Amino acid sequence: MSELALFSDEVRTFLDESLTPELQKAGKLEAGIYAEKPVAEEWLKILDGRGWAVPGWPEEWGGAGWSAEQHAIWQRELTLAAAPSVPPNGIKMVAPAIMYYATQEQKEYYLPRIRKGEDWWAQGYSEPGAGSDLSSLKCAAVRDGDDYVINGTKIWTTHAHYCNRIFCLVRTDSSGRQQQGITFLLFDLDLPGIEIQPIISISGDHEFNQVFFTDVRVPVTGRLGEENDGWSVAKYLLTHERGGKTATAMMTKLEHLKEFLDDEARSTGIDLRNDESYRRNLAALNIELETYVAFENRVFDSVAAGESIGTVSSILKIRRTELRQRIDELVMDAVHHYGLPYQPEIREFRNNTSPVGSFTAATAAPRYLNNRAATIYAGSNEIQRNILAKQSLGL
Ligand SMILES: Cc1cc2nc3c(=O)[nH]c(=O)nc-3n(C[C@H](O)[C@H](O)[C@H](O)COP(=O)(O)OP(=O)(O)OC[C@H]3O[C@@H](n4cnc5c(N)ncnc54)[C@H](O)[C@@H]3O)c2cc1C
């Protein structure tokens, strides 16, 4: 048996033994941007116990030292096993920025806490009026002795109500270009003067928040990088937010849809694939997804060979988010009126209530509604098209 085949076996055995039925069910019923904290916390602890909580990190901080092929196998097996998705804010976003920009003291403090799930991080970038044009942000920080005093607000702050820390872009100087005068701060979310207000999304879920800061005193020791150079840190972090393979996860979702259609045909005698329009849409999506798989593999192979990804990341973002939304649309068509009942309790961790209709139907509408956001976050698709028009086509 080859080394990679042995590694696949090792991963599958670990997942069989460690991914509890409750965690697997939570993974299958996930309809939001990523797993809720109670689920993610429990799963991360198990991963950390095996030494696989942060496989992509450098080994000195707990990384697994795997090859690119091993990482691909790991991602694939996690998807196939329906493991919950651990929020990326700590492990995949702020941690790489800490590794690159932080002092040794900051690294030693924050990185083990992220790995063990002791700290949960919110991302404080967007503001009302500063989203796509992020560098126009206004949330102000004024230096006063050993503190910055912060006044302003951040919005769309995913899972802030679960988090104990935030990485936040603040304005420390307004005199130059808007990209200058931004500073990157790390601080606690329970400091006096911080108020977190929920924003309920179209699916009825509480994922977002608006965070208000009134005279919040943040120690200068929480600064990452130099004062007024936070834009460099922010951009570095965003390159990590936008990366990663997603084709296997989408293919798995399409396979689940086909299994659902089979079950429906068996139990009701109605086979949607006999419907000409549905069949055509399913076949077209299948072909486009297979093309995407090949494209993504080619891109990641060239990255592994040391090539820079450049504007191709914009093509990947546009394609994967649009394809994801089309899968959701076909699932909505398949579950039909069973997608209508509002039954959020079905998706609660360790809830054993049976859904009206199937589990597929119970997650179809929230998934469809929440995934409308995929073409907006991490740089909207219109902005990605602007990048392509400018940098690839020279328009
Ligand atoms: C699910 C989700 C989770 C999020 N989580 C977080 C988080 O945790 N922390 C955080 O800080 N932010 C978060 N965001 C915010 C996200 O980063 C912003 O929504 C995004 O940057 C877009 O900004 P905006 O919402 O202000 O829209 P705007 O920038 O106002 O854009 C509105 C519309 O105009 C289009 N548009 C804007 N400028 C141009 C242009 N120049 N050319 C063509 N079209 C344009 C956009 O594409 C969009 O369709 C999240 C968003 C979503 C949807």
The ligand as an ORCA input file, in Angstrom:
! r2SCAN-3c Opt
* xyz 0 1
  C     -22.448     36.130      5.412
  C     -21.582     37.334      5.627
  C     -20.674     37.335      6.661
  C     -19.897     38.448      6.881
  N     -19.054     38.440      7.959
  C     -18.324     39.540      8.213
  C     -17.497     39.595      9.376
  O     -17.458     38.661     10.199
  N     -16.778     40.704      9.592
  C     -16.795     41.764      8.731
  O     -16.072     42.720      8.980
  N     -17.586     41.763      7.636
  C     -18.359     40.677      7.367
  N     -19.180     40.667      6.274
  C     -19.307     41.864      5.475
  C     -18.752     41.735      4.070
  O     -17.373     41.785      4.081
  C     -19.393     42.879      3.264
  O     -20.789     42.591      3.180
  C     -18.830     42.990      1.884
  O     -17.521     43.459      1.949
  C     -19.676     43.941      1.009
  O     -19.821     45.166      1.636
  P     -21.248     45.839      1.875
  O     -22.144     44.804      2.501
  O     -21.044     47.104      2.610
  O     -21.832     46.126      0.426
  P     -21.444     47.333     -0.540
  O     -19.975     47.468     -0.598
  O     -22.247     48.528     -0.141
  O     -21.965     46.773     -1.914
  C     -23.354     46.754     -2.261
  C     -23.479     46.189     -3.678
  O     -22.807     47.069     -4.599
  C     -21.808     46.356     -5.310
  N     -20.627     47.226     -5.491
  C     -19.973     47.924     -4.535
  N     -18.925     48.587     -5.053
  C     -18.912     48.289     -6.383
  C     -18.079     48.653     -7.480
  N     -17.018     49.444     -7.303
  N     -18.360     48.136     -8.699
  C     -19.423     47.309     -8.898
  N     -20.267     46.937     -7.899
  C     -20.008     47.415     -6.660
  C     -21.449     45.155     -4.447
  O     -20.952     44.085     -5.213
  C     -22.808     44.822     -3.827
  O     -23.565     44.045     -4.734
  C     -19.989     39.571      6.027
  C     -20.903     39.568      4.974
  C     -21.708     38.483      4.776
  C     -22.701     38.546      3.659
*
